[in-house]
Amino acid sequence: MSATETTSGLVGESMARYTDSVCRLCRREGLKLYLKGNRCYTDKCAIERRQYAPGQHGQRRRSKLSEYGLQLREKQKIKRIYGLLERQFRGYFRKADRMKGITGENLLIFLERRLDNIVYRMGFSESRQEARQLVRHGHFEVNGKKVSIPSFQVQQGDKIVVRGKSQKLQRIGESLESVDRRGIPLWLEVDKKQYSGLVKAYPSREELTMPMQEQLVVELYSR
């Protein structure tokens, strides 16, 4: 795969991004999505202070969702965790559905293999949103080649390196210093001194610890 190739033909990234406070997204889902990096681990986290949905009627008791509502809510949650738009997310689902194996698990592995997610998981950024910015600005190499596409699909055995001058960026250094707070997945290997990481394997479903019910997404798209 070339450095400009993306999965499912998803060339580039749409500029239509969510611009409101990301803390509202966590409150809407009723759990931490870890969208603001280190702030999510402190008592400044919005969901710690206001454990109810945002908006005028947020403190009212939530009505019971229908089966469709539960499926839709789960899709929204997973999209928000990985920072994707509907078109991108549906593209990953279609490719996952065509593969052998369990569609929902295939979907999550595709999402985990995005370069912006790998950069975040390795600790080079405090959030996936920050990782997308760093990748777009050309701060990383994959197997010795500069890659600036956040959706680039990383392969098993790939080596990700922070490029020369980029190693002096304060936010990358600070993120590496605090990464032990959230931990680095066992399927990845990171050398902090060399500003590099290795994809040892693809993650198993058991290693993805965020509360995601991907089968609900499969049921939604199978309607």
C-alpha positions in Angstrom: 0.0 0.0 0.0 1.4 3.4 -0.9 1.6 6.3 1.5 -1.3 8.0 -0.3 -3.7 5.1 -0.3 -6.6 4.9 2.2 -9.0 2.2 3.0 -12.3 1.9 1.1 -11.3 4.6 -1.3 -11.5 7.2 1.4 -9.2 9.7 -0.2 -8.5 12.7 2.1 -10.6 13.8 5.1 -13.7 16.0 5.0 -13.4 19.4 6.5 -16.9 19.3 7.9 -16.0 18.7 11.5 -17.8 19.1 14.8 -16.8 22.5 16.1 -18.7 22.7 19.4 -17.3 21.7 22.8 -16.3 18.0 22.6 -17.2 17.6 26.3 -20.9 17.9 25.2 -20.4 14.7 23.1 -19.2 12.8 26.2 -22.2 14.1 28.2 -24.6 13.1 25.4 -23.3 9.5 25.4 -23.2 9.4 29.2 -19.5 8.3 29.5 -16.0 9.5 28.9 -14.9 9.3 25.3 -11.5 10.7 26.2 -11.7 13.4 23.5 -9.7 16.1 25.4 -6.6 14.2 26.3 -5.2 14.6 29.8 -8.1 16.8 31.0 -10.3 13.7 30.9 -8.3 12.2 33.7 -8.8 15.2 36.0 -11.6 16.6 38.1 -12.0 19.3 35.4 -13.6 16.7 33.1 -17.1 17.9 32.3 -18.8 14.6 32.7 -17.5 14.4 36.3 -19.1 17.7 37.1 -22.3 17.4 35.1 -23.4 13.8 34.7 -26.4 14.6 32.5 -27.0 15.3 28.9 -26.3 18.8 27.5 -29.1 21.2 26.5 -32.1 22.8 28.1 -33.7 19.5 29.0 -30.6 17.6 29.8 -31.4 17.0 33.5 -34.7 15.4 32.8 -34.9 11.6 33.1 -34.0 9.9 29.8 -36.8 8.1 28.2 -36.2 4.4 27.3 -34.8 4.1 23.8 -36.3 1.9 21.1 -34.3 -0.9 19.5 -33.5 1.4 16.6 -32.6 4.2 19.0 -30.1 2.0 20.8 -28.5 1.0 17.5 -28.3 4.6 16.4 -26.9 5.8 19.7 -24.2 3.1 19.6 -23.2 4.1 16.0 -22.9 7.7 17.1 -20.8 6.8 20.0 -18.3 4.8 18.0 -18.1 7.5 15.3 -17.4 10.1 18.0 -14.7 8.0 19.7 -12.8 7.8 16.4 -13.8 11.2 15.1 -15.4 10.1 11.9 -18.2 11.4 9.7 -21.0 9.2 8.5 -19.7 8.7 5.0 -16.3 7.6 6.3 -17.8 5.3 8.9 -20.1 3.7 6.4 -17.2 3.1 4.1 -15.4 1.2 6.8 -18.5 -0.8 7.6 -19.0 -1.9 3.9 -15.4 -3.1 3.7 -15.7 -4.9 7.0 -18.9 -6.6 5.8 -17.1 -7.9 2.7 -14.3 -9.5 4.7 -14.3 -13.0 6.3 -14.9 -13.1 10.0 -17.1 -11.1 12.3 -18.2 -7.9 10.7 -18.3 -5.8 13.9 -14.9 -6.9 15.0 -13.5 -6.3 11.5 -15.0 -2.8 11.7 -13.2 -2.0 14.9 -9.9 -3.3 13.7 -10.1 -1.0 10.6 -10.8 1.9 12.9 -7.9 1.0 15.1 -5.5 0.7 12.2 -6.0 4.3 11.1 -2.7 6.2 11.4 -4.2 8.9 13.6 -5.5 6.3 16.0 -2.1 4.6 16.1 -0.3 7.9 16.8 -2.7 8.4 19.7 -2.4 4.9 21.0 1.4 5.1 20.9 1.3 8.3 23.0 2.5 10.8 20.5 -0.7 12.9 21.0 -3.1 13.4 23.9 -6.2 12.8 21.7 -7.2 11.5 18.4 -8.2 14.9 17.2 -4.7 16.2 18.0 -3.2 13.1 16.3 -5.2 14.0 13.1 -3.7 17.5 13.1 -0.1 16.2 13.6 -0.5 13.6 10.9 -1.9 16.1 8.4 1.0 18.5 9.1 3.5 15.8 8.1 5.1 15.0 11.4 5.2 11.2 11.0 6.8 8.6 8.8 5.7 5.0 8.2 8.5 2.7 7.2 10.7 5.6 6.3 8.1 7.5 4.2 6.3 10.6 5.1 2.5 10.0 5.5 0.1 12.9 6.0 -3.2 11.1 5.6 -4.9 10.4 9.0 -7.0 7.5 7.5 -3.9 5.7 6.2 -4.2 2.0 7.1 -1.3 0.8 9.1 -0.1 -2.8 8.6 1.3 -5.3 11.0 5.0 -4.8 11.2 4.9 -1.1 10.3 7.3 1.2 12.1 6.0 4.7 12.9 8.5 7.4 13.6 8.2 11.1 14.5 10.2 13.0 11.9 13.5 14.7 12.7 12.6 18.3 13.6 9.1 17.3 14.8 10.7 15.5 17.7 11.2 18.9 19.3 7.5 19.7 19.3 6.5 20.4 22.9 3.1 18.8 22.6 4.6 15.5 21.4 7.1 15.5 24.2 4.5 16.3 26.8 2.2 13.6 25.5 4.9 11.0 25.7 5.7 12.0 29.3 2.1 11.4 30.3 1.2 8.4 28.2 1.7 6.0 31.1 -1.5 7.4 32.7 -3.6 5.7 30.0 -1.1 3.0 29.0 0.1 1.7 25.7 -1.7 -1.3 24.2 0.2 -4.6 24.2 -0.2 -5.0 20.4 2.0 -1.9 20.0 5.6 -1.2 21.0 7.0 2.3 21.7 10.5 3.5 22.1 10.2 7.0 23.7 13.8 7.9 23.4 13.8 7.2 19.6 10.3 8.7 19.1 9.3 5.6 17.3 6.7 2.8 17.6 6.1 -0.7 16.1 2.8 -2.3 15.2 3.5 -5.8 16.5 0.0 -7.2 15.7 -3.6 -6.2 15.1 -5.6 -5.9 18.2 -7.9 -8.6 19.4 -11.5 -7.7 20.4 -10.6 -8.3 24.1 -7.8 -5.7 23.9 -10.3 -2.9 22.9 -11.5 -1.9 26.3 -13.8 1.1 25.5 -17.5 0.1 26.1 -18.6 -0.5 22.5 -21.4 -2.8 21.3 -20.4 -3.0 17.6 -23.1 -5.7 17.0 -25.7 -3.0 17.4 -24.1 -1.1 14.5 -24.1 -4.2 12.3 -27.9 -4.6 13.1 -28.5 -1.0 12.2 -26.8 -1.1 8.8 -28.5 -4.5 8.1 -32.0 -3.1 8.3 
